[in-house]
Amino acid sequence: MSSNLEQQFLHFEHLEPLGRVLVGVSGGVDSVVLAHVLLKNGYEIGIAHCHFNLRGKDADEDQEFTRNLAYKLKVPFFTTKFETQTYADTRKISIQMAARNLRYFWFEKLCKEERFTQIAVGTHLTDNIETFIFNATKGTGLNGLRGIKAQNGKIIRPLLHLTKDEIYAYAKDQKLEWREDVSNQSLKYQRNKIRHEVLPVLKEINPSLESTFKRNFKRLSRLDGFVQTQVDNLWKSWVHEENHTLKIKISDISTHPFADVVFSYKLSGFGFNTSQIDDLLVVIHGQSGSVISSKDYQIYIDRNDILIQKTRFSTVPNEYSITEFLGEITNPIHLTFADLNAGDVKIKSDKTMAFFDFDSLVFPLKLRKWKAGDKLKPIGMKGSKKVSDLLIDLKIPLPEKENIWVLESNNEIIWVVGIRTSEVYKIIPETKRVYQIGLVR
């Protein structure tokens, strides 16, 4: 049995032959076997263990067991503790999802800091079957039925084609020690119900369940790859990027027979769930202005287009002071400043350039996001105009509106940046000094 496991391991195509591998070890039999097999076959490894602060003394003992395992194997050991319950409550997600997120974020961080090239975890075929049943029960597409990927970026799963029974047999044959997680027996977790109540019934129906699923996963993976290629081709023909915004013409997709398939594949990668994607296909025929949000992205229905933009969680101040001696800023937007003699200036008709009578300005200038009620006296026009009306007239898309900045002098807007300057501070025949501002896109 041990030779069978090692033969399958050695045929795992995603292992880099000369890489350093960080192994996620919980203390359970799967991850312990994985660490031993990697080390036995000449790989340079480190062991990483997560303490999730969920199981009291048992979790403390798991941590100590993995520390001792690393010491016996003479490999580097890394461990950390997470406030998993707090993380889950704050983000309104399940404990399992919280633990998964925390674990992989930390693994990625360790990889960068310690120069590991891959992250190996002990996912096996039985885990994969449980995931299939879980996804099929909850509702999913082909991507959710194809099973867990053997490789996802730096993360690899060398035991993915091995059953739990094969892993146990190898561990006993090699006289390895491991710890059993008592929470794996609790039926309050949905996956445990599948493991202990559903799988035994399915194995009664088909004693070769694992072999059948292994073949099914191979077929579904190939089918998924084929569909993904078709989806990618359609997506590329529909999507155009402008100013960090993805734009899709509604006319291109509104009657396409496979628009739902394309959106299901592509928008899930932006964090949108199935019901949100279904909603999108309905609202594109309604009024513009509809917004659908995921954790990190927003979809806007804007006149004739679907606009997809990353949500910006700004950590920069709401206002910036601009002194007359400042040469350039790059944050929050890239602006250049110059104090010039009037005779040396050539006025350009370019919205990314603004020119003001230096002596009429009151410094420091203030750079801030525009807000409702803002008004400007546009150059060449009599009277004032609301900035919101100006943006509507110019048909600025909704996501771009949220990233419009204004520049003030003495609490009066002198420039809606990149769009329109003020009549009040324009260059006149008597101007001696010109304050030139450039927007670098």
CORJO-V502283 format. One record per backbone hydrogen bond with DSSP energy under -0.5 kcal/mol. NH is the residue of the N-H (numbers start at 1). CO is the residue of the C=O. E is the energy in kcal/mol with one decimal. If there is no record, write none. Layout:
nh=NH co=CO e=E
nh=NH co=CO e=E
This chain:
nh=5 co=1 e=-2.4
nh=6 co=2 e=-2.4
nh=7 co=3 e=-2.4
nh=8 co=4 e=-2.2
nh=9 co=5 e=-2.4
nh=10 co=6 e=-2.8
nh=11 co=7 e=-1.1
nh=12 co=9 e=-1.8
nh=13 co=11 e=-0.6
nh=15 co=12 e=-0.9
nh=19 co=16 e=-1.2
nh=21 co=44 e=-2.7
nh=22 co=20 e=-0.5
nh=22 co=118 e=-3.0
nh=23 co=21 e=-0.6
nh=23 co=46 e=-3.3
nh=24 co=22 e=-0.6
nh=24 co=120 e=-2.6
nh=25 co=23 e=-0.7
nh=25 co=48 e=-2.6
nh=26 co=24 e=-0.5
nh=32 co=28 e=-2.0
nh=33 co=29 e=-2.5
nh=34 co=30 e=-2.1
nh=35 co=31 e=-2.2
nh=36 co=32 e=-2.2
nh=37 co=33 e=-2.9
nh=38 co=34 e=-2.3
nh=39 co=35 e=-2.2
nh=40 co=36 e=-2.8
nh=41 co=37 e=-1.5
nh=42 co=39 e=-1.6
nh=43 co=38 e=-2.4
nh=44 co=19 e=-0.6
nh=45 co=43 e=-0.6
nh=46 co=21 e=-1.7
nh=47 co=76 e=-2.9
nh=48 co=23 e=-2.7
nh=49 co=78 e=-2.7
nh=51 co=80 e=-2.8
nh=52 co=50 e=-0.6
nh=58 co=55 e=-1.4
nh=59 co=55 e=-0.5
nh=60 co=56 e=-1.6
nh=61 co=57 e=-2.4
nh=62 co=58 e=-2.2
nh=63 co=59 e=-2.1
nh=64 co=60 e=-2.0
nh=65 co=61 e=-2.5
nh=66 co=62 e=-2.3
nh=67 co=63 e=-1.9
nh=68 co=64 e=-2.3
nh=69 co=65 e=-2.3
nh=70 co=66 e=-2.3
nh=71 co=67 e=-1.8
nh=72 co=68 e=-2.6
nh=73 co=69 e=-2.4
nh=74 co=70 e=-0.8
nh=75 co=70 e=-2.2
nh=76 co=45 e=-0.6
nh=78 co=47 e=-2.6
nh=80 co=49 e=-1.4
nh=82 co=51 e=-2.7
nh=84 co=52 e=-0.8
nh=84 co=82 e=-1.3
nh=87 co=83 e=-2.2
nh=88 co=84 e=-2.6
nh=89 co=85 e=-2.6
nh=90 co=86 e=-2.6
nh=91 co=87 e=-1.7
nh=92 co=88 e=-0.8
nh=93 co=88 e=-2.0
nh=98 co=94 e=-2.6
nh=99 co=95 e=-2.8
nh=100 co=96 e=-2.2
nh=101 co=97 e=-2.6
nh=102 co=98 e=-2.6
nh=103 co=99 e=-2.4
nh=104 co=100 e=-2.4
nh=105 co=101 e=-2.4
nh=106 co=102 e=-2.0
nh=107 co=103 e=-2.5
nh=108 co=104 e=-2.3
nh=109 co=105 e=-1.9
nh=110 co=106 e=-2.7
nh=111 co=107 e=-2.4
nh=112 co=108 e=-1.7
nh=113 co=109 e=-2.4
nh=114 co=110 e=-3.2
nh=115 co=111 e=-1.0
nh=116 co=111 e=-1.1
nh=117 co=20 e=-2.4
nh=118 co=20 e=-1.6
nh=119 co=154 e=-2.9
nh=120 co=22 e=-2.8
nh=120 co=118 e=-0.5
nh=121 co=156 e=-2.1
nh=125 co=159 e=-0.7
nh=125 co=162 e=-2.8
nh=126 co=162 e=-0.6
nh=128 co=124 e=-1.9
nh=129 co=125 e=-2.2
nh=130 co=126 e=-2.2
nh=131 co=127 e=-2.2
nh=132 co=128 e=-2.2
nh=133 co=129 e=-2.3
nh=134 co=130 e=-2.6
nh=135 co=131 e=-2.9
nh=136 co=132 e=-2.8
nh=137 co=133 e=-2.1
nh=138 co=134 e=-2.1
nh=139 co=135 e=-2.1
nh=144 co=141 e=-0.8
nh=145 co=141 e=-0.8
nh=145 co=142 e=-0.8
nh=146 co=142 e=-1.3
nh=152 co=155 e=-2.7
nh=155 co=152 e=-1.8
nh=156 co=119 e=-3.2
nh=157 co=150 e=-2.2
nh=160 co=157 e=-1.7
nh=162 co=159 e=-2.2
nh=167 co=163 e=-1.8
nh=168 co=164 e=-2.5
nh=169 co=165 e=-2.4
nh=170 co=166 e=-2.0
nh=171 co=167 e=-2.3
nh=172 co=168 e=-2.4
nh=173 co=169 e=-2.3
nh=174 co=170 e=-2.3
nh=175 co=172 e=-0.9
nh=176 co=171 e=-2.8
nh=179 co=27 e=-3.3
nh=181 co=179 e=-0.5
nh=182 co=180 e=-0.8
nh=184 co=181 e=-1.8
nh=185 co=182 e=-1.7
nh=186 co=183 e=-1.0
nh=189 co=186 e=-1.0
nh=193 co=189 e=-1.4
nh=194 co=190 e=-1.7
nh=195 co=191 e=-2.5
nh=196 co=192 e=-2.9
nh=197 co=193 e=-2.3
nh=198 co=193 e=-1.3
nh=199 co=194 e=-2.9
nh=201 co=197 e=-0.5
nh=202 co=198 e=-2.1
nh=203 co=199 e=-2.4
nh=204 co=200 e=-1.1
nh=205 co=201 e=-1.5
nh=206 co=202 e=-2.6
nh=209 co=206 e=-1.3
nh=212 co=208 e=-2.3
nh=213 co=209 e=-2.7
nh=214 co=210 e=-2.3
nh=215 co=211 e=-1.8
nh=216 co=212 e=-2.4
nh=217 co=213 e=-3.2
nh=218 co=214 e=-1.5
nh=219 co=215 e=-2.2
nh=220 co=216 e=-3.0
nh=221 co=217 e=-2.4
nh=222 co=218 e=-1.8
nh=223 co=219 e=-2.5
nh=224 co=220 e=-2.7
nh=225 co=221 e=-2.1
nh=226 co=222 e=-2.0
nh=227 co=223 e=-2.5
nh=228 co=224 e=-2.7
nh=229 co=225 e=-1.7
nh=230 co=226 e=-1.7
nh=231 co=227 e=-2.7
nh=232 co=228 e=-2.8
nh=233 co=229 e=-1.9
nh=234 co=230 e=-2.0
nh=235 co=231 e=-2.9
nh=236 co=232 e=-2.4
nh=237 co=233 e=-1.4
nh=238 co=234 e=-1.3
nh=239 co=235 e=-2.6
nh=240 co=247 e=-2.0
nh=242 co=245 e=-2.7
nh=245 co=242 e=-1.4
nh=246 co=308 e=-2.6
nh=247 co=240 e=-3.2
nh=248 co=306 e=-2.3
nh=249 co=238 e=-0.6
nh=250 co=304 e=-2.5
nh=252 co=249 e=-1.3
nh=253 co=249 e=-0.8
nh=253 co=250 e=-0.8
nh=254 co=250 e=-2.4
nh=256 co=253 e=-1.0
nh=259 co=256 e=-1.4
nh=262 co=258 e=-2.3
nh=263 co=259 e=-2.7
nh=264 co=260 e=-2.1
nh=265 co=261 e=-2.1
nh=266 co=262 e=-2.8
nh=267 co=263 e=-2.5
nh=268 co=263 e=-0.5
nh=268 co=264 e=-0.7
nh=269 co=266 e=-0.7
nh=270 co=267 e=-1.2
nh=271 co=268 e=-1.5
nh=272 co=267 e=-2.0
nh=277 co=273 e=-2.1
nh=278 co=274 e=-2.3
nh=279 co=275 e=-2.3
nh=280 co=276 e=-2.2
nh=281 co=277 e=-1.7
nh=282 co=278 e=-0.8
nh=282 co=279 e=-0.8
nh=283 co=279 e=-2.8
nh=284 co=280 e=-1.7
nh=285 co=282 e=-1.4
nh=286 co=283 e=-2.1
nh=289 co=301 e=-4.3
nh=290 co=287 e=-0.7
nh=292 co=299 e=-2.4
nh=294 co=297 e=-3.0
nh=298 co=309 e=-2.4
nh=299 co=292 e=-3.3
nh=300 co=307 e=-2.9
nh=301 co=290 e=-2.4
nh=302 co=300 e=-0.8
nh=302 co=305 e=-2.5
nh=303 co=301 e=-0.6
nh=304 co=302 e=-0.5
nh=305 co=302 e=-2.6
nh=306 co=248 e=-2.9
nh=307 co=300 e=-2.8
nh=307 co=305 e=-0.5
nh=308 co=246 e=-2.5
nh=309 co=298 e=-2.4
nh=310 co=244 e=-0.5
nh=311 co=296 e=-3.3
nh=313 co=311 e=-0.8
nh=314 co=312 e=-1.1
nh=320 co=367 e=-2.3
nh=322 co=365 e=-2.8
nh=323 co=321 e=-0.6
nh=326 co=323 e=-1.5
nh=329 co=335 e=-2.5
nh=335 co=329 e=-2.1
nh=335 co=333 e=-0.8
nh=336 co=438 e=-2.3
nh=337 co=327 e=-2.4
nh=338 co=436 e=-2.0
nh=340 co=338 e=-0.7
nh=340 co=434 e=-3.0
nh=342 co=432 e=-2.7
nh=344 co=341 e=-1.7
nh=345 co=342 e=-1.3
nh=347 co=345 e=-0.6
nh=350 co=348 e=-1.7
nh=353 co=350 e=-2.2
nh=354 co=437 e=-2.6
nh=356 co=435 e=-1.8
nh=357 co=425 e=-2.4
nh=358 co=356 e=-0.8
nh=358 co=433 e=-2.3
nh=360 co=357 e=-1.2
nh=361 co=357 e=-0.7
nh=361 co=358 e=-1.2
nh=363 co=361 e=-0.6
nh=364 co=322 e=-0.5
nh=365 co=322 e=-2.8
nh=366 co=408 e=-2.1
nh=367 co=320 e=-2.8
nh=368 co=366 e=-0.5
nh=368 co=406 e=-2.4
nh=369 co=318 e=-0.7
nh=370 co=404 e=-2.0
nh=374 co=371 e=-2.0
nh=376 co=385 e=-2.4
nh=378 co=376 e=-0.9
nh=379 co=421 e=-2.1
nh=381 co=378 e=-2.0
nh=385 co=376 e=-2.6
nh=387 co=374 e=-2.4
nh=390 co=386 e=-2.1
nh=391 co=387 e=-2.3
nh=392 co=388 e=-1.8
nh=393 co=389 e=-2.8
nh=394 co=390 e=-1.7
nh=395 co=392 e=-1.4
nh=396 co=391 e=-2.5
nh=400 co=397 e=-0.6
nh=401 co=397 e=-2.0
nh=402 co=398 e=-1.3
nh=403 co=400 e=-1.5
nh=404 co=401 e=-1.4
nh=406 co=368 e=-3.4
nh=407 co=415 e=-2.5
nh=408 co=366 e=-3.0
nh=409 co=412 e=-2.7
nh=410 co=362 e=-0.7
nh=412 co=409 e=-1.3
nh=414 co=407 e=-3.2
nh=415 co=407 e=-1.4
nh=416 co=420 e=-3.1
nh=417 co=405 e=-1.7
nh=417 co=415 e=-1.0
nh=419 co=416 e=-2.8
nh=420 co=416 e=-1.6
nh=422 co=414 e=-2.2
nh=423 co=377 e=-3.4
nh=426 co=423 e=-1.1
nh=431 co=428 e=-2.3
nh=434 co=340 e=-3.1
nh=435 co=356 e=-2.8
nh=436 co=338 e=-2.9
nh=436 co=434 e=-0.8
nh=437 co=354 e=-2.7
nh=438 co=336 e=-2.3
nh=439 co=352 e=-3.4
nh=440 co=334 e=-2.7
nh=440 co=438 e=-0.6
nh=441 co=439 e=-0.7
